[in-house]
Amino acid sequence: MITRSSLLKITFVAATLAGLAGFASAATAWQVEHPRRTEIDARLANQDCRIREEVREGALSRAEAARLRFEDRRIRREERMMVSENGGYLTRGEQRALDGQLGFVSAQIGR
């Protein structure tokens, strides 16, 4: 038989766990949509579009495009590694480092 006291304890535990689950999901959403990560993601997406356009126009060969996409994937892996080490976000210094690498690849696309 469940007493009033044990029912209150169960309700309290359930409410606490639900609150913690909500907090964890909110933190995850913040980490994924952090402005520094969003900027890096947007640059990578933009570079992919530029690579496709350059191949379509004949300015880049398929081999050159493959090499540039490989570099972009390497940068993406590095970003994910940095984020996993910092609790889900990029520091300013890490963003600058990734921006420099993206700029190098971007200059190769535009040549």
C-alpha positions in Angstrom: 0.0 0.0 0.0 1.3 3.4 -0.9 1.1 6.0 1.8 0.7 9.7 1.3 4.3 10.3 2.4 5.7 7.8 -0.1 3.5 9.3 -2.9 4.9 12.7 -2.1 8.5 11.4 -2.2 7.9 9.7 -5.5 6.3 12.9 -6.9 9.2 15.0 -5.7 11.8 12.7 -7.2 9.9 12.6 -10.5 9.6 16.4 -10.7 13.3 16.8 -9.8 14.4 14.3 -12.6 12.1 16.1 -15.1 13.6 19.4 -14.2 17.1 18.0 -14.6 16.3 16.5 -18.0 14.9 19.9 -19.2 18.1 21.6 -18.0 20.3 19.1 -19.8 18.4 19.4 -23.1 18.5 23.2 -22.8 22.3 23.1 -22.3 22.7 20.8 -25.3 20.6 23.2 -27.6 22.8 26.1 -26.4 26.0 24.2 -27.2 24.9 23.2 -30.7 23.6 26.7 -31.5 26.5 28.6 -29.9 27.3 31.7 -32.1 31.0 30.7 -32.6 30.0 27.2 -33.8 27.2 28.7 -35.9 29.7 31.0 -37.7 32.1 28.1 -38.4 29.2 25.9 -39.7 28.0 28.7 -41.9 31.5 29.3 -43.4 31.9 25.6 -44.1 28.5 25.5 -45.8 29.4 28.5 -47.8 32.7 27.0 -48.9 31.0 23.8 -50.0 28.6 25.9 -52.2 31.5 27.8 -53.7 33.4 24.6 -54.4 30.3 23.1 -56.2 30.0 26.4 -58.2 33.6 26.4 -59.2 33.4 22.8 -60.4 30.3 23.6 -62.3 32.0 26.5 -64.0 35.1 24.5 -64.8 37.4 26.6 -62.6 38.2 23.6 -60.3 38.8 20.0 -61.3 37.0 17.3 -59.5 40.3 16.2 -57.9 40.9 19.8 -56.6 37.4 19.9 -55.3 37.9 16.6 -53.5 41.1 17.9 -51.9 39.3 21.1 -50.7 36.4 19.1 -49.3 38.9 16.9 -47.5 40.4 20.0 -45.9 36.9 21.2 -44.9 36.1 17.8 -43.3 39.5 18.0 -41.4 38.5 21.4 -40.1 35.1 20.1 -39.1 36.7 17.2 -37.2 39.0 19.6 -35.4 36.1 21.9 -34.5 34.2 18.9 -33.0 37.3 17.8 -31.1 37.7 21.3 -29.7 34.1 21.5 -28.7 34.2 18.1 -27.0 37.1 19.3 -24.9 35.4 22.5 -23.8 32.0 21.4 -22.7 30.2 22.1 -26.0 31.5 25.5 -27.1 34.5 27.1 -28.9 36.8 29.6 -27.2 37.7 32.8 -29.1 41.2 31.5 -29.7 39.9 28.3 -31.1 37.5 30.2 -33.4 40.4 32.3 -34.6 42.5 29.3 -35.4 39.6 27.6 -37.3 38.9 30.9 -39.1 42.5 31.1 -40.2 42.3 27.5 -41.6 39.0 28.3 -43.3 40.5 31.4 -44.8 43.4 29.4 -46.3 41.0 26.9 -47.9 38.8 29.8 -49.1 41.7 31.5 -50.8 42.4 28.2 -52.7 38.8 28.1 -53.9 38.9 31.6 -55.3 42.1 31.2 -57.2 
